[in-house]
Amino acid sequence: MTGKSLLLNSHAYFREIWTLDTTLRLYWQNDNAGNKQSVISPMLKLGYRLKTNLTLETEGGIESTKTTSSTLDTSKINRKYFSLGFRWDF
């Protein structure tokens, strides 16, 4: 089995209390039986610092997976996700 991955990430600050993170993950996999899989996963995360060590964060993204078997059957799965929470830096 052979797999390759590429990850691109960006982190930016706005007015010292806002942060914006963007991520793009690409993944490819092949095995000896001729099966192939590719995954594309973009993500966006926004943070708002409430206090010096407490941040409200929201994150959302999409994951799109395509799998092709050795019999040329193809399946596609699309997943969307969202989360909201606090981060405590101690």
PDB file as gemmi writes it, atoms N, CA and C in Angstrom:
CRYST1    1.000    1.000    1.000  90.00  90.00  90.00 P 1                      
ATOM      1  N   MET A   1       0.850  -1.175   0.000  1.00  0.00           N  
ATOM      2  CA  MET A   1       0.000   0.000   0.000  1.00  0.00           C  
ATOM      3  C   MET A   1       0.895   1.238   0.000  1.00  0.00           C  
ATOM      4  N   THR A   2       0.516   2.209  -0.800  1.00  0.00           N  
ATOM      5  CA  THR A   2       1.252   3.465  -0.899  1.00  0.00           C  
ATOM      6  C   THR A   2       0.296   4.618  -0.665  1.00  0.00           C  
ATOM      7  N   GLY A   3       0.692   5.555   0.165  1.00  0.00           N  
ATOM      8  CA  GLY A   3      -0.131   6.733   0.427  1.00  0.00           C  
ATOM      9  C   GLY A   3       0.697   8.000   0.371  1.00  0.00           C  
ATOM     10  N   LYS A   4       0.080   9.058  -0.082  1.00  0.00           N  
ATOM     11  CA  LYS A   4       0.722  10.371  -0.132  1.00  0.00           C  
ATOM     12  C   LYS A   4      -0.243  11.393   0.442  1.00  0.00           C  
ATOM     13  N   SER A   5       0.305  12.364   1.150  1.00  0.00           N  
ATOM     14  CA  SER A   5      -0.532  13.384   1.780  1.00  0.00           C  
ATOM     15  C   SER A   5       0.103  14.755   1.601  1.00  0.00           C  
ATOM     16  N   LEU A   6      -0.741  15.747   1.411  1.00  0.00           N  
ATOM     17  CA  LEU A   6      -0.302  17.137   1.317  1.00  0.00           C  
ATOM     18  C   LEU A   6      -1.195  17.958   2.225  1.00  0.00           C  
ATOM     19  N   LEU A   7      -0.591  18.766   3.078  1.00  0.00           N  
ATOM     20  CA  LEU A   7      -1.339  19.594   4.020  1.00  0.00           C  
ATOM     21  C   LEU A   7      -0.886  21.041   3.872  1.00  0.00           C  
ATOM     22  N   LEU A   8      -1.843  21.934   3.608  1.00  0.00           N  
ATOM     23  CA  LEU A   8      -1.575  23.362   3.519  1.00  0.00           C  
ATOM     24  C   LEU A   8      -2.342  24.036   4.652  1.00  0.00           C  
ATOM     25  N   ASN A   9      -1.660  24.881   5.420  1.00  0.00           N  
ATOM     26  CA  ASN A   9      -2.263  25.489   6.598  1.00  0.00           C  
ATOM     27  C   ASN A   9      -1.893  26.964   6.667  1.00  0.00           C  
ATOM     28  N   SER A  10      -2.856  27.793   7.081  1.00  0.00           N  
ATOM     29  CA  SER A  10      -2.624  29.224   7.239  1.00  0.00           C  
ATOM     30  C   SER A  10      -3.221  29.669   8.569  1.00  0.00           C  
ATOM     31  N   HIS A  11      -2.522  30.553   9.286  1.00  0.00           N  
ATOM     32  CA  HIS A  11      -2.996  31.083  10.566  1.00  0.00           C  
ATOM     33  C   HIS A  11      -2.814  32.595  10.534  1.00  0.00           C  
ATOM     34  N   ALA A  12      -3.887  33.339  10.828  1.00  0.00           N  
ATOM     35  CA  ALA A  12      -3.821  34.802  10.772  1.00  0.00           C  
ATOM     36  C   ALA A  12      -4.485  35.401  12.010  1.00  0.00           C  
ATOM     37  N   TYR A  13      -3.944  36.528  12.463  1.00  0.00           N  
ATOM     38  CA  TYR A  13      -4.510  37.287  13.586  1.00  0.00           C  
ATOM     39  C   TYR A  13      -5.159  38.556  13.050  1.00  0.00           C  
ATOM     40  N   PHE A  14      -6.298  38.931  13.655  1.00  0.00           N  
ATOM     41  CA  PHE A  14      -6.970  40.173  13.312  1.00  0.00           C  
ATOM     42  C   PHE A  14      -7.283  40.928  14.598  1.00  0.00           C  
ATOM     43  N   ARG A  15      -6.794  42.134  14.702  1.00  0.00           N  
ATOM     44  CA  ARG A  15      -7.057  43.012  15.851  1.00  0.00           C  
ATOM     45  C   ARG A  15      -6.756  42.357  17.192  1.00  0.00           C  
ATOM     46  N   GLU A  16      -5.820  41.461  17.239  1.00  0.00           N  
ATOM     47  CA  GLU A  16      -5.305  40.794  18.435  1.00  0.00           C  
ATOM     48  C   GLU A  16      -6.302  39.903  19.164  1.00  0.00           C  
ATOM     49  N   ILE A  17      -7.586  39.919  18.821  1.00  0.00           N  
ATOM     50  CA  ILE A  17      -8.544  39.054  19.511  1.00  0.00           C  
ATOM     51  C   ILE A  17      -9.195  38.034  18.577  1.00  0.00           C  
ATOM     52  N   TRP A  18      -9.039  38.192  17.281  1.00  0.00           N  
ATOM     53  CA  TRP A  18      -9.611  37.264  16.307  1.00  0.00           C  
ATOM     54  C   TRP A  18      -8.502  36.449  15.655  1.00  0.00           C  
ATOM     55  N   THR A  19      -8.758  35.168  15.433  1.00  0.00           N  
ATOM     56  CA  THR A  19      -7.830  34.329  14.667  1.00  0.00           C  
ATOM     57  C   THR A  19      -8.619  33.608  13.576  1.00  0.00           C  
ATOM     58  N   LEU A  20      -7.959  33.358  12.472  1.00  0.00           N  
ATOM     59  CA  LEU A  20      -8.561  32.633  11.361  1.00  0.00           C  
ATOM     60  C   LEU A  20      -7.557  31.595  10.877  1.00  0.00           C  
ATOM     61  N   ASP A  21      -7.977  30.339  10.909  1.00  0.00           N  
ATOM     62  CA  ASP A  21      -7.145  29.242  10.418  1.00  0.00           C  
ATOM     63  C   ASP A  21      -7.834  28.606   9.216  1.00  0.00           C  
ATOM     64  N   THR A  22      -7.080  28.365   8.169  1.00  0.00           N  
ATOM     65  CA  THR A  22      -7.580  27.635   7.010  1.00  0.00           C  
ATOM     66  C   THR A  22      -6.648  26.457   6.758  1.00  0.00           C  
ATOM     67  N   THR A  23      -7.237  25.332   6.410  1.00  0.00           N  
ATOM     68  CA  THR A  23      -6.458  24.123   6.163  1.00  0.00           C  
ATOM     69  C   THR A  23      -7.033  23.402   4.949  1.00  0.00           C  
ATOM     70  N   LEU A  24      -6.143  22.886   4.120  1.00  0.00           N  
ATOM     71  CA  LEU A  24      -6.532  22.031   3.008  1.00  0.00           C  
ATOM     72  C   LEU A  24      -5.680  20.770   3.092  1.00  0.00           C  
ATOM     73  N   ARG A  25      -6.354  19.618   3.207  1.00  0.00           N  
ATOM     74  CA  ARG A  25      -5.649  18.337   3.266  1.00  0.00           C  
ATOM     75  C   ARG A  25      -6.023  17.527   2.040  1.00  0.00           C  
ATOM     76  N   LEU A  26      -5.015  17.034   1.334  1.00  0.00           N  
ATOM     77  CA  LEU A  26      -5.189  16.166   0.171  1.00  0.00           C  
ATOM     78  C   LEU A  26      -4.500  14.842   0.471  1.00  0.00           C  
ATOM     79  N   TYR A  27      -5.169  13.728   0.145  1.00  0.00           N  
ATOM     80  CA  TYR A  27      -4.610  12.412   0.448  1.00  0.00           C  
ATOM     81  C   TYR A  27      -4.924  11.461  -0.693  1.00  0.00           C  
ATOM     82  N   TRP A  28      -3.923  10.664  -1.101  1.00  0.00           N  
ATOM     83  CA  TRP A  28      -4.077   9.661  -2.153  1.00  0.00           C  
ATOM     84  C   TRP A  28      -3.505   8.348  -1.647  1.00  0.00           C  
ATOM     85  N   GLN A  29      -4.202   7.263  -1.965  1.00  0.00           N  
ATOM     86  CA  GLN A  29      -3.740   5.952  -1.513  1.00  0.00           C  
ATOM     87  C   GLN A  29      -4.000   4.911  -2.595  1.00  0.00           C  
ATOM     88  N   ASN A  30      -3.037   4.036  -2.834  1.00  0.00           N  
ATOM     89  CA  ASN A  30      -3.152   2.906  -3.767  1.00  0.00           C  
ATOM     90  C   ASN A  30      -2.685   1.652  -3.041  1.00  0.00           C  
ATOM     91  N   ASP A  31      -3.338   0.523  -3.320  1.00  0.00           N  
ATOM     92  CA  ASP A  31      -2.835  -0.719  -2.752  1.00  0.00           C  
ATOM     93  C   ASP A  31      -2.464  -1.680  -3.876  1.00  0.00           C  
ATOM     94  N   ASN A  32      -1.906  -2.820  -3.507  1.00  0.00           N  
ATOM     95  CA  ASN A  32      -1.412  -3.790  -4.490  1.00  0.00           C  
ATOM     96  C   ASN A  32      -2.532  -4.469  -5.273  1.00  0.00           C  
ATOM     97  N   ALA A  33      -3.754  -4.419  -4.769  1.00  0.00           N  
ATOM     98  CA  ALA A  33      -4.888  -5.059  -5.458  1.00  0.00           C  
ATOM     99  C   ALA A  33      -5.527  -4.145  -6.498  1.00  0.00           C  
ATOM    100  N   GLY A  34      -5.029  -2.927  -6.651  1.00  0.00           N  
ATOM    101  CA  GLY A  34      -5.565  -1.996  -7.637  1.00  0.00           C  
ATOM    102  C   GLY A  34      -6.631  -1.062  -7.102  1.00  0.00           C  
ATOM    103  N   ASN A  35      -6.852  -1.055  -5.796  1.00  0.00           N  
ATOM    104  CA  ASN A  35      -7.815  -0.138  -5.188  1.00  0.00           C  
ATOM    105  C   ASN A  35      -7.177   1.235  -5.012  1.00  0.00           C  
ATOM    106  N   LYS A  36      -7.975   2.292  -5.207  1.00  0.00           N  
ATOM    107  CA  LYS A  36      -7.484   3.660  -5.089  1.00  0.00           C  
ATOM    108  C   LYS A  36      -8.441   4.470  -4.226  1.00  0.00           C  
ATOM    109  N   GLN A  37      -7.871   5.401  -3.487  1.00  0.00           N  
ATOM    110  CA  GLN A  37      -8.697   6.294  -2.674  1.00  0.00           C  
ATOM    111  C   GLN A  37      -8.087   7.685  -2.691  1.00  0.00           C  
ATOM    112  N   SER A  38      -8.955   8.706  -2.802  1.00  0.00           N  
ATOM    113  CA  SER A  38      -8.498  10.086  -2.722  1.00  0.00           C  
ATOM    114  C   SER A  38      -9.428  10.846  -1.774  1.00  0.00           C  
ATOM    115  N   VAL A  39      -8.838  11.742  -0.984  1.00  0.00           N  
ATOM    116  CA  VAL A  39      -9.590  12.514   0.000  1.00  0.00           C  
ATOM    117  C   VAL A  39      -9.212  13.978  -0.165  1.00  0.00           C  
ATOM    118  N   ILE A  40     -10.221  14.849  -0.235  1.00  0.00           N  
ATOM    119  CA  ILE A  40     -10.028  16.300  -0.248  1.00  0.00           C  
ATOM    120  C   ILE A  40     -10.777  16.848   0.953  1.00  0.00           C  
ATOM    121  N   SER A  41     -10.073  17.616   1.795  1.00  0.00           N  
ATOM    122  CA  SER A  41     -10.686  18.073   3.038  1.00  0.00           C  
ATOM    123  C   SER A  41     -10.290  19.516   3.356  1.00  0.00           C  
ATOM    124  N   PRO A  42     -11.107  20.504   2.944  1.00  0.00           N  
ATOM    125  CA  PRO A  42     -10.863  21.886   3.359  1.00  0.00           C  
ATOM    126  C   PRO A  42     -11.533  22.165   4.712  1.00  0.00           C  
ATOM    127  N   MET A  43     -10.930  23.052   5.517  1.00  0.00           N  
ATOM    128  CA  MET A  43     -11.442  23.369   6.845  1.00  0.00           C  
ATOM    129  C   MET A  43     -11.200  24.842   7.145  1.00  0.00           C  
ATOM    130  N   LEU A  44     -12.109  25.435   7.921  1.00  0.00           N  
ATOM    131  CA  LEU A  44     -12.002  26.834   8.332  1.00  0.00           C  
ATOM    132  C   LEU A  44     -12.292  26.906   9.823  1.00  0.00           C  
ATOM    133  N   LYS A  45     -11.437  27.607  10.570  1.00  0.00           N  
ATOM    134  CA  LYS A  45     -11.634  27.761  12.013  1.00  0.00           C  
ATOM    135  C   LYS A  45     -11.493  29.226  12.385  1.00  0.00           C  
ATOM    136  N   LEU A  46     -12.466  29.737  13.144  1.00  0.00           N  
ATOM    137  CA  LEU A  46     -12.484  31.130  13.578  1.00  0.00           C  
ATOM    138  C   LEU A  46     -12.456  31.155  15.102  1.00  0.00           C  
ATOM    139  N   GLY A  47     -11.586  31.984  15.654  1.00  0.00           N  
ATOM    140  CA  GLY A  47     -11.470  32.094  17.104  1.00  0.00           C  
ATOM    141  C   GLY A  47     -11.626  33.530  17.571  1.00  0.00           C  
ATOM    142  N   TYR A  48     -12.263  33.690  18.739  1.00  0.00           N  
ATOM    143  CA  TYR A  48     -12.433  34.999  19.364  1.00  0.00           C  
ATOM    144  C   TYR A  48     -11.947  34.894  20.810  1.00  0.00           C  
ATOM    145  N   ARG A  49     -10.899  35.641  21.142  1.00  0.00           N  
ATOM    146  CA  ARG A  49     -10.312  35.574  22.483  1.00  0.00           C  
ATOM    147  C   ARG A  49     -11.166  36.371  23.460  1.00  0.00           C  
ATOM    148  N   LEU A  50     -11.751  35.678  24.426  1.00  0.00           N  
ATOM    149  CA  LEU A  50     -12.585  36.312  25.443  1.00  0.00           C  
ATOM    150  C   LEU A  50     -11.748  36.880  26.583  1.00  0.00           C  
ATOM    151  N   LYS A  51     -10.723  36.127  26.981  1.00  0.00           N  
ATOM    152  CA  LYS A  51      -9.769  36.527  28.022  1.00  0.00           C  
ATOM    153  C   LYS A  51      -8.385  36.104  27.564  1.00  0.00           C  
ATOM    154  N   THR A  52      -7.386  36.413  28.342  1.00  0.00           N  
ATOM    155  CA  THR A  52      -6.014  36.092  27.967  1.00  0.00           C  
ATOM    156  C   THR A  52      -5.840  34.606  27.660  1.00  0.00           C  
ATOM    157  N   ASN A  53      -6.501  33.747  28.428  1.00  0.00           N  
ATOM    158  CA  ASN A  53      -6.312  32.312  28.247  1.00  0.00           C  
ATOM    159  C   ASN A  53      -7.602  31.563  27.853  1.00  0.00           C  
ATOM    160  N   LEU A  54      -8.641  32.267  27.413  1.00  0.00           N  
ATOM    161  CA  LEU A  54      -9.902  31.634  27.040  1.00  0.00           C  
ATOM    162  C   LEU A  54     -10.362  32.136  25.674  1.00  0.00           C  
ATOM    163  N   THR A  55     -10.573  31.205  24.740  1.00  0.00           N  
ATOM    164  CA  THR A  55     -10.955  31.534  23.366  1.00  0.00           C  
ATOM    165  C   THR A  55     -12.198  30.752  22.965  1.00  0.00           C  
ATOM    166  N   LEU A  56     -13.142  31.433  22.353  1.00  0.00           N  
ATOM    167  CA  LEU A  56     -14.309  30.794  21.753  1.00  0.00           C  
ATOM    168  C   LEU A  56     -13.942  30.445  20.317  1.00  0.00           C  
ATOM    169  N   GLU A  57     -14.104  29.173  19.940  1.00  0.00           N  
ATOM    170  CA  GLU A  57     -13.719  28.731  18.602  1.00  0.00           C  
ATOM    171  C   GLU A  57     -14.874  28.037  17.903  1.00  0.00           C  
ATOM    172  N   THR A  58     -14.973  28.274  16.610  1.00  0.00           N  
ATOM    173  CA  THR A  58     -15.908  27.550  15.763  1.00  0.00           C  
ATOM    174  C   THR A  58     -15.134  27.018  14.560  1.00  0.00           C  
ATOM    175  N   GLU A  59     -15.462  25.815  14.164  1.00  0.00           N  
ATOM    176  CA  GLU A  59     -14.749  25.158  13.072  1.00  0.00           C  
ATOM    177  C   GLU A  59     -15.741  24.435  12.181  1.00  0.00           C  
ATOM    178  N   GLY A  60     -15.498  24.497  10.897  1.00  0.00           N  
ATOM    179  CA  GLY A  60     -16.340  23.780   9.944  1.00  0.00           C  
ATOM    180  C   GLY A  60     -15.514  23.304   8.774  1.00  0.00           C  
ATOM    181  N   GLY A  61     -15.977  22.238   8.157  1.00  0.00           N  
ATOM    182  CA  GLY A  61     -15.231  21.715   7.026  1.00  0.00           C  
ATOM    183  C   GLY A  61     -16.024  20.708   6.227  1.00  0.00           C  
ATOM    184  N   ILE A  62     -15.406  20.273   5.157  1.00  0.00           N  
ATOM    185  CA  ILE A  62     -15.985  19.275   4.261  1.00  0.00           C  
ATOM    186  C   ILE A  62     -14.910  18.223   4.010  1.00  0.00           C  
ATOM    187  N   GLU A  63     -15.323  16.970   3.963  1.00  0.00           N  
ATOM    188  CA  GLU A  63     -14.403  15.897   3.585  1.00  0.00           C  
ATOM    189  C   GLU A  63     -15.048  15.111   2.460  1.00  0.00           C  
ATOM    190  N   SER A  64     -14.399  15.055   1.332  1.00  0.00           N  
ATOM    191  CA  SER A  64     -14.901  14.347   0.162  1.00  0.00           C  
ATOM    192  C   SER A  64     -13.956  13.187  -0.148  1.00  0.00           C  
ATOM    193  N   THR A  65     -14.493  11.962  -0.096  1.00  0.00           N  
ATOM    194  CA  THR A  65     -13.693  10.760  -0.315  1.00  0.00           C  
ATOM    195  C   THR A  65     -14.204  10.015  -1.541  1.00  0.00           C  
ATOM    196  N   LYS A  66     -13.287   9.650  -2.421  1.00  0.00           N  
ATOM    197  CA  LYS A  66     -13.625   8.856  -3.611  1.00  0.00           C  
ATOM    198  C   LYS A  66     -12.792   7.581  -3.566  1.00  0.00           C  
ATOM    199  N   THR A  67     -13.473   6.444  -3.652  1.00  0.00           N  
ATOM    200  CA  THR A  67     -12.798   5.150  -3.622  1.00  0.00           C  
ATOM    201  C   THR A  67     -13.136   4.391  -4.888  1.00  0.00           C  
ATOM    202  N   THR A  68     -12.108   3.883  -5.569  1.00  0.00           N  
ATOM    203  CA  THR A  68     -12.282   3.067  -6.762  1.00  0.00           C  
ATOM    204  C   THR A  68     -11.658   1.709  -6.492  1.00  0.00           C  
ATOM    205  N   SER A  69     -12.461   0.643  -6.630  1.00  0.00           N  
ATOM    206  CA  SER A  69     -11.944  -0.700  -6.382  1.00  0.00           C  
ATOM    207  C   SER A  69     -11.316  -1.260  -7.656  1.00  0.00           C  
ATOM    208  N   SER A  70     -10.663  -2.389  -7.505  1.00  0.00           N  
ATOM    209  CA  SER A  70     -10.010  -3.026  -8.652  1.00  0.00           C  
ATOM    210  C   SER A  70     -11.021  -3.500  -9.692  1.00  0.00           C  
ATOM    211  N   THR A  71     -12.287  -3.644  -9.295  1.00  0.00           N  
ATOM    212  CA  THR A  71     -13.345  -4.029 -10.246  1.00  0.00           C  
ATOM    213  C   THR A  71     -13.987  -2.804 -10.897  1.00  0.00           C  
ATOM    214  N   LEU A  72     -13.399  -1.626 -10.671  1.00  0.00           N  
ATOM    215  CA  LEU A  72     -13.831  -0.341 -11.222  1.00  0.00           C  
ATOM    216  C   LEU A  72     -15.141   0.170 -10.629  1.00  0.00           C  
ATOM    217  N   ASP A  73     -15.576  -0.404  -9.517  1.00  0.00           N  
ATOM    218  CA  ASP A  73     -16.694   0.162  -8.768  1.00  0.00           C  
ATOM    219  C   ASP A  73     -16.202   1.411  -8.061  1.00  0.00           C  
ATOM    220  N   THR A  74     -16.990   2.477  -8.114  1.00  0.00           N  
ATOM    221  CA  THR A  74     -16.598   3.744  -7.506  1.00  0.00           C  
ATOM    222  C   THR A  74     -17.627   4.166  -6.474  1.00  0.00           C  
ATOM    223  N   SER A  75     -17.142   4.594  -5.331  1.00  0.00           N  
ATOM    224  CA  SER A  75     -18.044   5.152  -4.315  1.00  0.00           C  
ATOM    225  C   SER A  75     -17.533   6.530  -3.923  1.00  0.00           C  
ATOM    226  N   LYS A  76     -18.479   7.412  -3.637  1.00  0.00           N  
ATOM    227  CA  LYS A  76     -18.143   8.769  -3.204  1.00  0.00           C  
ATOM    228  C   LYS A  76     -18.887   9.047  -1.910  1.00  0.00           C  
ATOM    229  N   ILE A  77     -18.154   9.592  -0.946  1.00  0.00           N  
ATOM    230  CA  ILE A  77     -18.735   9.957   0.346  1.00  0.00           C  
ATOM    231  C   ILE A  77     -18.384  11.411   0.616  1.00  0.00           C  
ATOM    232  N   ASN A  78     -19.401  12.223   0.917  1.00  0.00           N  
ATOM    233  CA  ASN A  78     -19.188  13.620   1.290  1.00  0.00           C  
ATOM    234  C   ASN A  78     -19.669  13.809   2.725  1.00  0.00           C  
ATOM    235  N   ARG A  79     -18.833  14.422   3.525  1.00  0.00           N  
ATOM    236  CA  ARG A  79     -19.144  14.628   4.933  1.00  0.00           C  
ATOM    237  C   ARG A  79     -18.942  16.090   5.257  1.00  0.00           C  
ATOM    238  N   LYS A  80     -19.880  16.693   5.971  1.00  0.00           N  
ATOM    239  CA  LYS A  80     -19.749  18.068   6.439  1.00  0.00           C  
ATOM    240  C   LYS A  80     -19.734  18.038   7.965  1.00  0.00           C  
ATOM    241  N   TYR A  81     -18.942  18.908   8.566  1.00  0.00           N  
ATOM    242  CA  TYR A  81     -18.906  18.949  10.025  1.00  0.00           C  
ATOM    243  C   TYR A  81     -18.783  20.382  10.516  1.00  0.00           C  
ATOM    244  N   PHE A  82     -19.209  20.568  11.753  1.00  0.00           N  
ATOM    245  CA  PHE A  82     -19.190  21.873  12.391  1.00  0.00           C  
ATOM    246  C   PHE A  82     -19.025  21.659  13.888  1.00  0.00           C  
ATOM    247  N   SER A  83     -18.242  22.501  14.528  1.00  0.00           N  
ATOM    248  CA  SER A  83     -18.109  22.421  15.981  1.00  0.00           C  
ATOM    249  C   SER A  83     -17.978  23.831  16.555  1.00  0.00           C  
ATOM    250  N   LEU A  84     -18.383  23.953  17.794  1.00  0.00           N  
ATOM    251  CA  LEU A  84     -18.307  25.209  18.529  1.00  0.00           C  
ATOM    252  C   LEU A  84     -17.881  24.865  19.949  1.00  0.00           C  
ATOM    253  N   GLY A  85     -16.897  25.588  20.460  1.00  0.00           N  
ATOM    254  CA  GLY A  85     -16.438  25.292  21.815  1.00  0.00           C  
ATOM    255  C   GLY A  85     -15.468  26.327  22.314  1.00  0.00           C  
ATOM    256  N   PHE A  86     -14.959  26.075  23.506  1.00  0.00           N  
ATOM    257  CA  PHE A  86     -13.987  26.946  24.145  1.00  0.00           C  
ATOM    258  C   PHE A  86     -12.639  26.272  24.200  1.00  0.00           C  
ATOM    259  N   ARG A  87     -11.573  27.059  24.098  1.00  0.00           N  
ATOM    260  CA  ARG A  87     -10.215  26.566  24.295  1.00  0.00           C  
ATOM    261  C   ARG A  87      -9.628  27.306  25.475  1.00  0.00           C  
ATOM    262  N   TRP A  88      -9.154  26.554  26.433  1.00  0.00           N  
ATOM    263  CA  TRP A  88      -8.536  27.121  27.640  1.00  0.00           C  
ATOM    264  C   TRP A  88      -7.048  26.841  27.587  1.00  0.00           C  
ATOM    265  N   ASP A  89      -6.243  27.875  27.477  1.00  0.00           N  
ATOM    266  CA  ASP A  89      -4.783  27.749  27.484  1.00  0.00           C  
ATOM    267  C   ASP A  89      -4.297  27.925  28.910  1.00  0.00           C  
ATOM    268  N   PHE A  90      -3.732  26.874  29.490  1.00  0.00           N  
ATOM    269  CA  PHE A  90      -3.258  26.960  30.870  1.00  0.00           C  
ATOM    270  C   PHE A  90      -1.803  26.624  30.970  1.00  0.00           C  
TER     271      PHE A  90                                                      
END                                                                             
